[in-house]
């Protein structure tokens, strides 16, 4: 007698129906008609088959068919992290700029990269430019429809070129349209004027100022909490 059957691994029908009803309602807000839903189903099948083929051709690789990835922007793309990326990312977050990626501005405590990336509630993406990895983006501490954004252009020679703006714009769109986030927030030291301006360009607004909230190398820093709130789709309750 088989130890398992395909039925045991199937997604419950009620889950599929709930997802279908949710997408149907979302589609109506975009003006979907009957033929648009049919076309969407065909596109979805094509994407699923493509990911299945990709995974079969990369057995043993940590990369998975992450929903909605890869993303393509004007100057950068974002893909799912691979096992081989860990060493590079560790190097990025070890320099004086990159270490801020691991600092929780809310608590002032440093977290390890592995703690963040192994958290089942987090979503990470590797930023590429010209086919080469140059940075990392993440949504952490996802709670319902909100999450914390973190971003880093890790390659020192690629900083200051505007790549962070394109990457963050892509990642915010991914959080909104794929993960269903309605509030994306971040923390930044108030003295990092370049980062504050970048966030403002993307629509983030200051929610509060925490005086001398964190200390780095014995120096106290004020922290700004900034957030981007996207409206719920029409008809959503």
N, C-alpha and C positions, 0 to 999 in steps of 0.2 A: 504494500500500500504506500503511495507517495507520501512523503513527509509534509508536503505543502501542495496547495493547488492554486491555480491562477486566481480563483475567486477570492482567496484570502488576501491577495495583494492588490486587489482592485480598489480604486477610489469609490466610496459609497455613492449610490445614485443620488441621494439627497444632497451630497456635496456638489456633484456636477450640476444638479438643478439649481442650487443656490448660486453657483458661479454663473450659470447661463442667465438666470434672471437678473443678476447684477450687471452683467455685460449688456444685456438687452436694454436695461434702463440707461446705462451709460451711453450706449449707441444712439438712443433717441435724443440725447442732449446734443449730439453731433449731427442730427438730421438723418440718421440711417433709415433707409427704406428696406423693403424685403430683400431686393437683389443685393444690397450692400452687405446684409448679414450673410447671404450665401457666399459672396465673394470673400468675406472675412474668414469663413470656415475653411475655404480652400487655401487661403494664404496661411492660416494657422496650421493646417496639415502639412503644407510645404515646409514651414519653419520647423515643425516637430520632426519631420523626416530628416531634414538637414542636420539638426542637432543630434539625432540618433546616429546618423552616419558618422558625424564628427566624433562622437564618443567612442564608437566601435573602432575607429581608426587611431584612437589615442588611449588604448587600454593601459592602465598603470599610471596615467597622469592624473594629478589632483584636480586639474581644471574640469569643471562641470558645466553643463548647459544651463547657465544662470539665466533666469527669465529676463528678457529684454536686452541682454548683452550679446555682442559688443555694440557700442554706440560710436557714431561717426560725426565729428564736427568739422569746422573749416580748417583747423590747424592740428587738432589732436583727435585721438580715438580713445575709448575706454573699454577694456576687456576684463573678463573675470581673472582673478589671481591664479597663478599656477604654483605648484610646489617649488619650482626652480626660482620663483621670484623672491622667496623669503630672505635669502642672503642679501640681495640687492636692497630690499626695503629696510632690513636691519641697518645697513650702511647709511641709508638716507636719514634715518631717524636718530643717528648717532652724532651728527655734527651739530654745531651751535644753532643753526636754523631749524633743522629737522627735528630736534628734540622737543620743540614746542608741540609737535603733532601728538606726542604721548602725554602731554601735561593736561590733566583735567582742570580747566579754568574754574570749574565749579567747586572743586575741593582743594586744588593746589597740589594734588598728589600725582606723581608719575605712575603710569601703568606700563606694563611691558607690551611689546608689539604682539607677542603670542597671546597674551590675555585678551587683547582687543580682537585679533583676527580669528581666534577660536571661539569667540562668543557667538552662540547660535542666533542671537538677536541683532547681530551687526551685518552690514552689507559693505563689501569692499570692491573697489575697481582699480585697475592699474592703468595709468594714463600713458599713452604712447604718442610720440611725435616722430614722424619720418620712419615709423616702424620700430622705433627703439623705446623701451620703457624710460619715462622721465619723472614719474610721480605717482601719487596714490590719493584716492578720495574714499570717503567712508561715510556711512550713516550709522551712528552708534545709539545705544540705549533706546531702541525703537519701542514706543509705547502707543499702541493703537495707531492713530493717524499722525503722529508726530515723532521726530527723531532729531538727534544732534548731528550736524554736518562737521566733518573735518576734511582738510585738504592740504596737500603738500606737493610742490614741485621739488623733487628730491635731488635731481641732477644739478649741481651748483652752476654749471655753465648754461643751463636753460632757464634760470631764474631771471626775473625782470624783463621777460620777452612777451608778456601777455598771455602765456599759455594757461596760467591758472584761471584767467577769466573764461576762456573757451571751455576748459575742463569743468569748471564749477557750473557754468550754464548748462552743459550737457547733463551733469550729475543731478542738478536740481530738477530738470525736466524728467529724468528717470525716476527720481523720488516721487514726483507729483503724478506722472502718468502711468508708471508701472507699479510702484509700491503703494500708491494711493495716499501719499503723505499730504496732509492739509496744512501742517505747520512744520517748518524746518528752521531750527535755531542753531546758533553757534556762539562761542565765546572768543573774544580776542582782546589782547591787551590794548588799551586806548592809545598807547604810544606808537603802535604799528599802523601809522596813517595810511600806508599803501594798501594794507589789507582791509582797513575800514572803508576806504574809497572803493575798492573792488567789490566788497559786499554791497555797498550802496548802489553801485551800478547795476547789480542783479536784483535790486528791489528789497534788500534787507533793510530793516529799520531798527533803530536802537530801542530796546525795551527797558533797559536799566543800566546803571553804572554802579559797580561794586568797588569801593575805595580800598586801596592797598589789599586786594583780595589774595594775591599770590606773591610768593617770594622766589626769585630765581637768582642764584649766586649771591644771596644775601640782600638783593635789591627788591623792594616792594613794587608791585605793579597794580595799577587800576585795571579792572576788567569790564569790558562792555559786553552785554548780552544783546545780540541782534537776532531778529527773526523775520521770516518771510511766510506770510499766511496766504494760502490760495483758497478761493471760494469753492465751496462744495458744489458739485454739479446740480443743475436745476432739477428739482423734484426729489433730491436726496433728503432724507429725514435723519 
